[in-house]
Amino acid sequence: MLGQWRLALRQAEETAKAGRYEEALAGLAQPSVCDHRQVIQLRSRLANDLLDRGGRRAEVDDFPGAIGDIALAERHGAPAERVARARLELADDSVASIDLILQAGDPARALEGIERLSQQSISSPGLRHCLELAEAWKRGLAESRRGEFGVAREALEQARRLAKPPVLAVLEAVLQETAARQAGVQEPIERLYKAMAVADPNWGEVLLAAEAVLELVPDHPVARQARAGGWQRIAALRPGAALPASPFSGLSAGLTDIRQRTDGVGTVLAASREVPDVAPGQAVLAGMAARGTDQTASSATDSFSDGRFYLWADAIGGYLICLESQVVLGRAGPDSQADVTILGDLSRRHATLTRQGDGYSVQPHQPTFLNGQPILNQVPLRDQDRIRLGDSVELVFRQPSPVSATARLDLISRHRMPLAVSAAILMAETCILGPGPQSHVPAPRLSAPVVLFRQAGQLWCRARQPFEVDGRPFQERSALPSTARVQGAEFSFSLEPLGPRVAVS
């Protein structure tokens, strides 16, 4: 029994050094060793270390990782006062992120983020203030969509009173748009009621009038009923009949002109429409918008459909960034289906690296060696492990940052990838460009790290110094389109998405 608890201690310490705290703590919780005094002391120390790592993760906007660390630390006996303090600090950090979502004109998404935080017992006066503001804003947008403009203005005014710049400017734009929509919809509503008031309505005219109302007020109950009834009557009474030309054909262009003349309105209207749910595995605070001189950038909706892109950093080098949790290593060529392609004597699918939580494993499909030993089945990876593919292609697996699950693959044999890139980055939530040894992309000339991070399928950049994205100035952070050119006083880089892979039958 004595040897067993010593072995458990040693294994837990090694596993924790690799950043796999959950695995380490699970080993220490085994009934055969959990009551030993030194095991209890190590569990307490690891739980406190988890709280520290959660704080570091929050600093680089990895909120899901921070929440997970705090919850795991609490389950394994971290001091209650430290857990409470960590949750409060995380809540305060989250306020800035919720504020960015509100700057994008998306109160529904802000409420989703606050709810997810609340489910993890993360709350603060600042978050409760954001909750009240977002609820009033969302209620105002919903009433505006129904055509209840008086109720909508009351709710939006309540939200405006709670808002501070720059969210205040967005809400003022929402109020202007609400007034513009109310004025623009009056004539279509009058025409709709007039068309429906006659004994034998012309259902083609009723339908067109209803469509014109719904273009401006999408949830207007009378217009929705009239549209449904119009289509039913036309199908039943005059199948195949042509509809008359719409008397409201100019309304769409007119509203577009109103939006263009009202700062921020087009963005706010788009945000008021239904948006898809965020998958549970994605970031807790989703859909954040840029904090810059412009509130939003239309190109920020761009995505990396292939799950990969090149990062070309001036005076630093090029990197292949892989976003998926599974990455296939294989031979380069026009028929290759691999994510990381290497010019060498390899199979098209030689091995697969898989990210699970904070850790990685390698699954061989063809001859593969780990630290000189052949492997036949899936094997966990640790920082500094050497992977050999076939006879001579050799890589080093790195996880340099203890606060990020992102990893790097460095080719150390004489082989190379098709383009002259320095390494492949297996990006989890964040990718750190900086001068220290914990950076994924070494950038010795930077005085402070630049962080790329993912939220709701969107790539973002955060830096302490002002920077530009495609010539547009931003402070602190911005969403990045798939072909962004980013430039600051100490750094500049560009993104290049990869095209779709050739299908192989």
C-alpha positions, 0 to 999 in steps of 0.5 A: 500500500505504501508503494501504491500511494507513492506511485500515485503521487509521482504519476499525478505530479507528472500528469499535472506538469503536462497540464492534464489536471483532471487526469491527475486529480482523478488518479488521486481520488482513487479509494486506495490512496485518497485518504493519505495525508500527502495525497490530500495535500497534493490534491489541495495544491493542484486545486489551487493551481487550477484556480490560478490557471483559470485566471490566466485563461480568462486573461487571454479570453479563454472563458470556457477553459477558465470556467472549466478550471474553476468548476474542477477546482471546486469539485476537488476541494479548493477553498470556498473563498478562493473559488468565490473570488475566482468566480467574481473576477471571471464575472468582472472580466466577462462584463467587457465581453458581454459589452462587446456583444451589445456593441454588435447590437445583439442582446439575444446573444448577450443574454445567452452568454449571461445565462451560461455564466449564471449556470456556472454560478458566475455573477456580479453587479456588472453582469446583472446590469448587463442582464437588465439592459439586454432584456429591455433591448431584446423586448424592444426589438421583439415588439418592434418586429410585431409593430407595437412601436409604442411598447418597443420605444418604451423598452428601448428607452429603458435600455438606453438609460442603462447603457454607456458609450459606446453601447449608448450610440448603438441603442440611439441608432436602434431608436432612430431605426425604429422611428424610421420603420414606424413611419415607413410602414404606415402606408403599407398597413393602411393599404392592407386594411383597405384591401381587406375591408371590402366584401370580396377582397382581391387576394392578390392585392391583399397578399402584396400589401401583407408582404410589404408590411412584413418586409418592415415589420416581420412579425406583424400579426395581422399581416402574417394572417393576411399573407397566409389567407391570401395564399390559401385563397389564391391557390383555392380560387385561382390556381395559376393566377398571376399576381399584380405588380406590387405598389410597394416595390420602392419600399425596400430601396427606401428603407435601405436608404434610411439605413444608410443614412442612420449610423449603425442601423443596418447592423442593428436590424440584422442583429434583431433577426433570428440567429443560429444557436451556438454549439455547446462546445463553442465559446461561452461569450459568442458573437462579440463585435470589434471594439474600434472606431467602427462598431462592426465590419461586414467582412467579419462574417467570413469563415475558414470553410476548410478549417485551415488557413495560413498566417503570414507574419512579417519578419517572423515567418509563415504558419499553417493554422488548423482549427479542427480537433482532429488533424491528419498528417500525410503526404503532400500532393494534389490528391492528398486529404491530409490537413498537414501535408509533408513532402516525404515518403508517407501515406496520404493518411499516415497518422491522426492527431486528436485534441480531447480537452487540454490533451492530444493523442496520436493514432497511427495508420501507417508506421509511426514512432513516438520517442523512438518506439513504434506505436500500434494504437492511439497514444497520448502526447506530451510536450516535447514528444518526438513523432516519426512518420515512416522512415525519416519524417520527424516532428516535435509536438509542443504545447508551450502555454499552460493556459492554452490547449493549442499545440504546435508541430515543428518539422525537425527532419529535412523535410518540409511542407509544400509552402515555406511555413515554420510550423503547423499550429493546432489551434484550440481557443487561442493562439499566442504571438509573443516574445516568451517561451509560452508563445505558439508563434515566437515573436521576440520583437513584441513587447506584449503578446498578440492573441488570436482567439476563436468565438462562435466560429469567428476568429478575433485578434486582441492586442494591447496596442492599437492596430488596423484590420484592412486599414480600419483602426481598432482598439484592443480587439477586432474580428478578423475576416478570412483574408485580413491584413492586420498591422500594429506598431510592433507587428503585422500579419495577414491571413490566407484561407486554404481552398477546398481539398480535392475529393478522392473517390 
